[in-house]
């Protein structure tokens, strides 16, 4: 199982981190060990002093494929949830400055949260999929799939030009504006439409 992530897929988020608007999807991969298992606590990483949340819509791949055309891409995923691509922002900023890969800032063990799955029906995809994140009860991030620079189908098609997609792979589709810091004791809840998908406490 692979975890694909898209960086800078929302204009306002690219701007808030002073990144350029990308001309093609920015893709990185996390290992399976980055996924926080249910009933496992989420720990503040000991190597960071600036832990950021990034809520994202996450797709689950339902069919193996390579070189997928955008107009066929919707046959390759069948479920959606919200997740957090936790980021050690201080570590990432250091790595970015040096032009180095940023896995240490994003893909450490148990760094990545996903919620429960919703079947992706054609009805659900007819309108933009809404999602949000609350921090200690207050909404801090809000977005919808229509605001993405690269749509679900374009992301899937692009990834598949380089990597084979396999059943069970996950695709994090990027975070909207509003990323911010969290500290030990914070409680984060992710929503798709108005449905709560996950709750995680920073330990
Ligand atoms: Zn992200």
py3Dmol code that shows the C-alpha trace and the ligand (Angstrom):
import py3Dmol

protein = """\
ATOM      1  CA  UNK A   1       0.000   0.000   0.000  1.00  0.00           C
ATOM      2  CA  UNK A   2       1.269   3.438  -0.945  1.00  0.00           C
ATOM      3  CA  UNK A   3       0.160   6.853   0.239  1.00  0.00           C
ATOM      4  CA  UNK A   4       0.304   9.525  -2.456  1.00  0.00           C
ATOM      5  CA  UNK A   5       0.059  13.164  -1.464  1.00  0.00           C
ATOM      6  CA  UNK A   6      -0.491  16.278  -3.505  1.00  0.00           C
ATOM      7  CA  UNK A   7       1.159  19.493  -2.380  1.00  0.00           C
ATOM      8  CA  UNK A   8      -0.069  23.020  -3.151  1.00  0.00           C
ATOM      9  CA  UNK A   9      -3.381  22.046  -4.695  1.00  0.00           C
ATOM     10  CA  UNK A  10      -5.293  25.085  -3.407  1.00  0.00           C
ATOM     11  CA  UNK A  11      -4.310  28.572  -4.533  1.00  0.00           C
ATOM     12  CA  UNK A  12      -4.913  30.219  -1.142  1.00  0.00           C
ATOM     13  CA  UNK A  13      -2.801  27.587   0.645  1.00  0.00           C
ATOM     14  CA  UNK A  14       0.084  27.908  -1.845  1.00  0.00           C
ATOM     15  CA  UNK A  15      -0.016  31.654  -1.183  1.00  0.00           C
ATOM     16  CA  UNK A  16      -0.103  31.374   2.620  1.00  0.00           C
ATOM     17  CA  UNK A  17       3.139  29.352   2.550  1.00  0.00           C
ATOM     18  CA  UNK A  18       4.563  31.678  -0.122  1.00  0.00           C
ATOM     19  CA  UNK A  19       4.848  28.872  -2.672  1.00  0.00           C
ATOM     20  CA  UNK A  20       4.368  29.227  -6.420  1.00  0.00           C
ATOM     21  CA  UNK A  21       1.135  28.043  -8.011  1.00  0.00           C
ATOM     22  CA  UNK A  22       2.229  24.745  -9.603  1.00  0.00           C
ATOM     23  CA  UNK A  23       1.831  24.019 -13.314  1.00  0.00           C
ATOM     24  CA  UNK A  24       1.548  20.293 -12.688  1.00  0.00           C
ATOM     25  CA  UNK A  25       0.625  18.422  -9.500  1.00  0.00           C
ATOM     26  CA  UNK A  26       3.325  18.330  -6.790  1.00  0.00           C
ATOM     27  CA  UNK A  27       3.458  14.668  -5.716  1.00  0.00           C
ATOM     28  CA  UNK A  28       5.175  12.987  -2.793  1.00  0.00           C
ATOM     29  CA  UNK A  29       4.775   9.533  -1.269  1.00  0.00           C
ATOM     30  CA  UNK A  30       4.624   8.321   2.309  1.00  0.00           C
ATOM     31  CA  UNK A  31       5.307   4.741   3.402  1.00  0.00           C
ATOM     32  CA  UNK A  32       2.596   2.559   4.915  1.00  0.00           C
ATOM     33  CA  UNK A  33       4.236   3.024   8.339  1.00  0.00           C
ATOM     34  CA  UNK A  34       3.221   6.705   8.252  1.00  0.00           C
ATOM     35  CA  UNK A  35      -0.428   5.759   8.688  1.00  0.00           C
ATOM     36  CA  UNK A  36      -1.740   6.071  12.253  1.00  0.00           C
ATOM     37  CA  UNK A  37      -3.622   2.878  13.083  1.00  0.00           C
ATOM     38  CA  UNK A  38      -6.935   3.171  14.882  1.00  0.00           C
ATOM     39  CA  UNK A  39      -6.663   2.907  18.670  1.00  0.00           C
ATOM     40  CA  UNK A  40      -3.073   4.167  18.480  1.00  0.00           C
ATOM     41  CA  UNK A  41      -2.389   7.554  20.090  1.00  0.00           C
ATOM     42  CA  UNK A  42      -0.966  10.394  18.017  1.00  0.00           C
ATOM     43  CA  UNK A  43       2.216  11.731  19.622  1.00  0.00           C
ATOM     44  CA  UNK A  44       3.746  15.164  19.097  1.00  0.00           C
ATOM     45  CA  UNK A  45       7.030  14.356  17.273  1.00  0.00           C
ATOM     46  CA  UNK A  46      10.078  14.837  19.502  1.00  0.00           C
ATOM     47  CA  UNK A  47      12.137  16.341  16.640  1.00  0.00           C
ATOM     48  CA  UNK A  48       9.821  19.288  15.998  1.00  0.00           C
ATOM     49  CA  UNK A  49       8.699  22.467  17.739  1.00  0.00           C
ATOM     50  CA  UNK A  50       6.189  23.462  15.091  1.00  0.00           C
ATOM     51  CA  UNK A  51       3.612  20.778  14.390  1.00  0.00           C
ATOM     52  CA  UNK A  52       1.031  21.830  11.766  1.00  0.00           C
ATOM     53  CA  UNK A  53      -2.289  20.223  10.843  1.00  0.00           C
ATOM     54  CA  UNK A  54      -3.306  19.973   7.175  1.00  0.00           C
ATOM     55  CA  UNK A  55      -6.767  18.562   6.569  1.00  0.00           C
ATOM     56  CA  UNK A  56      -7.294  16.968   3.166  1.00  0.00           C
ATOM     57  CA  UNK A  57      -9.807  14.928   1.214  1.00  0.00           C
ATOM     58  CA  UNK A  58      -8.458  11.399   0.802  1.00  0.00           C
ATOM     59  CA  UNK A  59      -9.399   8.973  -1.969  1.00  0.00           C
ATOM     60  CA  UNK A  60      -9.117   5.191  -1.824  1.00  0.00           C
ATOM     61  CA  UNK A  61      -7.961   3.409  -4.981  1.00  0.00           C
ATOM     62  CA  UNK A  62     -10.282   0.557  -6.000  1.00  0.00           C
ATOM     63  CA  UNK A  63      -8.684  -0.700  -9.208  1.00  0.00           C
ATOM     64  CA  UNK A  64      -5.121  -1.347 -10.378  1.00  0.00           C
ATOM     65  CA  UNK A  65      -3.955   0.929 -13.167  1.00  0.00           C
ATOM     66  CA  UNK A  66      -1.182   2.728 -15.003  1.00  0.00           C
ATOM     67  CA  UNK A  67      -1.290   5.440 -17.710  1.00  0.00           C
ATOM     68  CA  UNK A  68      -4.888   6.273 -16.825  1.00  0.00           C
ATOM     69  CA  UNK A  69      -6.610   8.901 -18.943  1.00  0.00           C
ATOM     70  CA  UNK A  70      -8.362  11.690 -16.996  1.00  0.00           C
ATOM     71  CA  UNK A  71     -11.784  10.756 -18.420  1.00  0.00           C
ATOM     72  CA  UNK A  72     -11.363   7.168 -17.134  1.00  0.00           C
ATOM     73  CA  UNK A  73      -9.863   8.140 -13.788  1.00  0.00           C
ATOM     74  CA  UNK A  74     -13.145   8.123 -11.855  1.00  0.00           C
ATOM     75  CA  UNK A  75     -13.306   4.321 -12.248  1.00  0.00           C
ATOM     76  CA  UNK A  76     -10.167   3.958 -10.121  1.00  0.00           C
ATOM     77  CA  UNK A  77     -11.408   5.269  -6.751  1.00  0.00           C
ATOM     78  CA  UNK A  78     -14.558   4.423  -4.864  1.00  0.00           C
ATOM     79  CA  UNK A  79     -14.357   5.906  -1.381  1.00  0.00           C
ATOM     80  CA  UNK A  80     -13.520   9.209   0.250  1.00  0.00           C
ATOM     81  CA  UNK A  81     -12.695  10.470   3.713  1.00  0.00           C
ATOM     82  CA  UNK A  82     -10.899  13.329   5.405  1.00  0.00           C
ATOM     83  CA  UNK A  83      -7.398  12.960   6.785  1.00  0.00           C
ATOM     84  CA  UNK A  84      -4.560  14.966   8.286  1.00  0.00           C
ATOM     85  CA  UNK A  85      -1.179  15.251   6.631  1.00  0.00           C
ATOM     86  CA  UNK A  86       0.589  16.308   9.854  1.00  0.00           C
ATOM     87  CA  UNK A  87       3.665  18.354   9.049  1.00  0.00           C
ATOM     88  CA  UNK A  88       6.697  19.268  11.146  1.00  0.00           C
ATOM     89  CA  UNK A  89       6.781  22.731   9.579  1.00  0.00           C
ATOM     90  CA  UNK A  90      10.105  23.781  11.126  1.00  0.00           C
ATOM     91  CA  UNK A  91      11.782  20.633   9.795  1.00  0.00           C
ATOM     92  CA  UNK A  92      10.154  21.094   6.388  1.00  0.00           C
ATOM     93  CA  UNK A  93      11.266  24.740   6.158  1.00  0.00           C
ATOM     94  CA  UNK A  94      14.874  23.732   6.880  1.00  0.00           C
ATOM     95  CA  UNK A  95      14.767  20.979   4.261  1.00  0.00           C
ATOM     96  CA  UNK A  96      13.100  23.240   1.689  1.00  0.00           C
ATOM     97  CA  UNK A  97      15.763  25.905   2.219  1.00  0.00           C
ATOM     98  CA  UNK A  98      18.411  23.341   1.348  1.00  0.00           C
ATOM     99  CA  UNK A  99      16.402  21.935  -1.560  1.00  0.00           C
ATOM    100  CA  UNK A 100      16.193  18.544   0.169  1.00  0.00           C
ATOM    101  CA  UNK A 101      13.341  15.996   0.143  1.00  0.00           C
ATOM    102  CA  UNK A 102      10.817  16.650   2.903  1.00  0.00           C
ATOM    103  CA  UNK A 103       9.848  13.103   3.981  1.00  0.00           C
ATOM    104  CA  UNK A 104      11.298  13.618   7.459  1.00  0.00           C
ATOM    105  CA  UNK A 105       8.840  16.487   7.925  1.00  0.00           C
ATOM    106  CA  UNK A 106       5.776  14.602   6.702  1.00  0.00           C
ATOM    107  CA  UNK A 107       6.188  10.847   6.612  1.00  0.00           C
ATOM    108  CA  UNK A 108       7.427   9.778  10.025  1.00  0.00           C
ATOM    109  CA  UNK A 109       5.795   6.793  11.752  1.00  0.00           C
ATOM    110  CA  UNK A 110       2.117   7.412  12.623  1.00  0.00           C
ATOM    111  CA  UNK A 111       2.156  10.948  11.210  1.00  0.00           C
ATOM    112  CA  UNK A 112      -0.886  10.542   9.030  1.00  0.00           C
ATOM    113  CA  UNK A 113      -4.519  10.293  10.075  1.00  0.00           C
ATOM    114  CA  UNK A 114      -7.448   9.046   8.027  1.00  0.00           C
ATOM    115  CA  UNK A 115     -11.123   8.901   8.926  1.00  0.00           C
ATOM    116  CA  UNK A 116     -13.851   6.378   8.227  1.00  0.00           C
ATOM    117  CA  UNK A 117     -14.757   5.855   4.576  1.00  0.00           C
ATOM    118  CA  UNK A 118     -17.793   7.054   2.646  1.00  0.00           C
ATOM    119  CA  UNK A 119     -18.718   5.319  -0.610  1.00  0.00           C
ATOM    120  CA  UNK A 120     -18.225   7.692  -3.492  1.00  0.00           C
ATOM    121  CA  UNK A 121     -21.481   7.674  -5.379  1.00  0.00           C
ATOM    122  CA  UNK A 122     -22.109   9.610  -8.620  1.00  0.00           C
ATOM    123  CA  UNK A 123     -24.608  11.682  -6.583  1.00  0.00           C
ATOM    124  CA  UNK A 124     -21.922  12.736  -4.112  1.00  0.00           C
ATOM    125  CA  UNK A 125     -19.600  13.730  -6.966  1.00  0.00           C
ATOM    126  CA  UNK A 126     -22.252  15.822  -8.716  1.00  0.00           C
ATOM    127  CA  UNK A 127     -21.469  18.767  -6.495  1.00  0.00           C
ATOM    128  CA  UNK A 128     -18.267  19.917  -4.783  1.00  0.00           C
ATOM    129  CA  UNK A 129     -17.377  17.711  -1.803  1.00  0.00           C
ATOM    130  CA  UNK A 130     -17.196  19.912   1.317  1.00  0.00           C
ATOM    131  CA  UNK A 131     -14.759  19.193   4.141  1.00  0.00           C
ATOM    132  CA  UNK A 132     -13.437  20.907   7.242  1.00  0.00           C
ATOM    133  CA  UNK A 133     -11.309  20.593  10.352  1.00  0.00           C
ATOM    134  CA  UNK A 134     -12.055  21.773  13.854  1.00  0.00           C
ATOM    135  CA  UNK A 135      -9.474  22.469  16.556  1.00  0.00           C
ATOM    136  CA  UNK A 136     -10.862  22.247  20.088  1.00  0.00           C
ATOM    137  CA  UNK A 137     -14.347  22.781  18.693  1.00  0.00           C
ATOM    138  CA  UNK A 138     -13.581  25.739  16.444  1.00  0.00           C
ATOM    139  CA  UNK A 139     -13.467  25.392  12.647  1.00  0.00           C
ATOM    140  CA  UNK A 140      -9.955  26.206  11.435  1.00  0.00           C
ATOM    141  CA  UNK A 141      -9.928  24.866   7.864  1.00  0.00           C
ATOM    142  CA  UNK A 142     -12.685  24.569   5.305  1.00  0.00           C
ATOM    143  CA  UNK A 143     -12.594  23.642   1.642  1.00  0.00           C
ATOM    144  CA  UNK A 144     -14.299  21.847  -1.184  1.00  0.00           C
ATOM    145  CA  UNK A 145     -13.167  19.740  -4.101  1.00  0.00           C
ATOM    146  CA  UNK A 146     -14.084  22.446  -6.604  1.00  0.00           C
ATOM    147  CA  UNK A 147     -11.419  24.779  -5.219  1.00  0.00           C
ATOM    148  CA  UNK A 148      -8.649  22.338  -6.065  1.00  0.00           C
ATOM    149  CA  UNK A 149      -6.210  23.395  -8.793  1.00  0.00           C
ATOM    150  CA  UNK A 150      -6.022  19.781 -10.020  1.00  0.00           C
ATOM    151  CA  UNK A 151      -9.236  17.740  -9.827  1.00  0.00           C
ATOM    152  CA  UNK A 152      -9.433  14.188  -8.457  1.00  0.00           C
ATOM    153  CA  UNK A 153      -9.314  12.833 -12.020  1.00  0.00           C
ATOM    154  CA  UNK A 154      -6.348  14.954 -13.069  1.00  0.00           C
ATOM    155  CA  UNK A 155      -4.420  13.901  -9.953  1.00  0.00           C
ATOM    156  CA  UNK A 156      -5.096  10.194 -10.548  1.00  0.00           C
ATOM    157  CA  UNK A 157      -4.152  10.487 -14.235  1.00  0.00           C
ATOM    158  CA  UNK A 158      -0.959  12.376 -13.406  1.00  0.00           C
ATOM    159  CA  UNK A 159       0.197   9.998 -10.648  1.00  0.00           C
ATOM    160  CA  UNK A 160      -0.404   7.012 -12.926  1.00  0.00           C
ATOM    161  CA  UNK A 161       2.005   8.348 -15.554  1.00  0.00           C
ATOM    162  CA  UNK A 162       4.813   7.662 -13.062  1.00  0.00           C
ATOM    163  CA  UNK A 163       3.553   5.121 -10.521  1.00  0.00           C
ATOM    164  CA  UNK A 164       1.214   2.177 -10.805  1.00  0.00           C
ATOM    165  CA  UNK A 165      -1.890   2.589  -8.710  1.00  0.00           C
ATOM    166  CA  UNK A 166      -2.950  -0.446  -6.710  1.00  0.00           C
ATOM    167  CA  UNK A 167      -6.107  -1.346  -4.881  1.00  0.00           C
ATOM    168  CA  UNK A 168      -5.943   0.103  -1.371  1.00  0.00           C
ATOM    169  CA  UNK A 169      -3.510   2.904  -2.183  1.00  0.00           C
ATOM    170  CA  UNK A 170      -4.496   6.278  -0.705  1.00  0.00           C
ATOM    171  CA  UNK A 171      -4.386   9.685  -2.327  1.00  0.00           C
ATOM    172  CA  UNK A 172      -4.265  12.835  -0.168  1.00  0.00           C
ATOM    173  CA  UNK A 173      -5.515  15.573  -2.469  1.00  0.00           C
ATOM    174  CA  UNK A 174      -4.026  18.672  -0.826  1.00  0.00           C
ATOM    175  CA  UNK A 175      -4.937  21.075   1.940  1.00  0.00           C
ATOM    176  CA  UNK A 176      -6.890  24.338   1.701  1.00  0.00           C
ATOM    177  CA  UNK A 177      -5.786  27.553   3.396  1.00  0.00           C
ATOM    178  CA  UNK A 178      -5.815  27.846   7.161  1.00  0.00           C
ATOM    179  CA  UNK A 179      -3.073  25.412   8.162  1.00  0.00           C
ATOM    180  CA  UNK A 180      -1.770  26.141  11.615  1.00  0.00           C
ATOM    181  CA  UNK A 181      -0.041  24.919  14.728  1.00  0.00           C
ATOM    182  CA  UNK A 182      -1.269  22.453  17.270  1.00  0.00           C
ATOM    183  CA  UNK A 183       0.060  21.546  20.700  1.00  0.00           C
ATOM    184  CA  UNK A 184      -0.205  18.648  23.128  1.00  0.00           C
ATOM    185  CA  UNK A 185      -3.788  18.309  24.362  1.00  0.00           C
ATOM    186  CA  UNK A 186      -5.403  19.712  21.220  1.00  0.00           C
ATOM    187  CA  UNK A 187      -8.328  17.775  19.792  1.00  0.00           C
ATOM    188  CA  UNK A 188      -8.810  17.792  16.010  1.00  0.00           C
ATOM    189  CA  UNK A 189     -11.952  16.611  14.252  1.00  0.00           C
ATOM    190  CA  UNK A 190     -12.335  16.148  10.507  1.00  0.00           C
ATOM    191  CA  UNK A 191     -15.613  16.374   8.599  1.00  0.00           C
ATOM    192  CA  UNK A 192     -16.807  15.493   5.096  1.00  0.00           C
ATOM    193  CA  UNK A 193     -20.016  17.372   4.372  1.00  0.00           C
ATOM    194  CA  UNK A 194     -21.420  17.478   7.931  1.00  0.00           C
ATOM    195  CA  UNK A 195     -20.313  14.002   8.910  1.00  0.00           C
ATOM    196  CA  UNK A 196     -17.552  13.569  11.489  1.00  0.00           C
ATOM    197  CA  UNK A 197     -14.881  11.289  10.008  1.00  0.00           C
ATOM    198  CA  UNK A 198     -12.189  11.268  12.698  1.00  0.00           C
ATOM    199  CA  UNK A 199     -11.184  12.667  16.046  1.00  0.00           C
ATOM    200  CA  UNK A 200      -7.564  12.780  17.124  1.00  0.00           C
ATOM    201  CA  UNK A 201      -5.925  14.147  20.244  1.00  0.00           C
ATOM    202  CA  UNK A 202      -2.311  15.287  20.208  1.00  0.00           C
ATOM    203  CA  UNK A 203      -0.529  13.395  23.028  1.00  0.00           C
TER     204      UNK A 203
END
"""
ligand_1 = """\
1
ZN
Zn -0.561 18.128 2.603
"""
view = py3Dmol.view(width=600, height=400)
view.addModel(protein, "pdb")
view.setStyle({"model": 0}, {"cartoon": {"style": "trace"}})
view.addModel(ligand_1, "xyz")
view.setStyle({"model": 1}, {"stick": {}})
view.zoomTo()
view.show()
